[in-house]
């Protein structure tokens, strides 16, 4: 699993129509794979200390991340960029 740091996975979400696209919530941030877990990446500037992640089932380009501090972050481009709500 290239690019995924060691540590606890706090949450996991799968794209509703493309199961090769998955997201994991970790202390280091939200990591994304588009190749069923062979490689993972996290965008620079994304949220950290992430407790949960979810994909909008009707609009899968929208991804939500909740931090341990209770902040909600939203990505409207499949996890490439994030903004706090």
C-alpha angles and dihedrals in degrees: 000000000000116000099011110118122226114258143082120323106221098184142004133202134179128208105253097229102025112048091186087072111078137161131207128196114220139160087259092054142268113324123198134199127189095181103061094270103312091116131017134192139178123206120243110253095026123135120284133206088038116186100180142010131196137179120218103245094212097039105030094181086072113083126179127206126188120201126216087250091060099256119141120217124190132202119194094185104059096276099310093116132013138200130190119244 
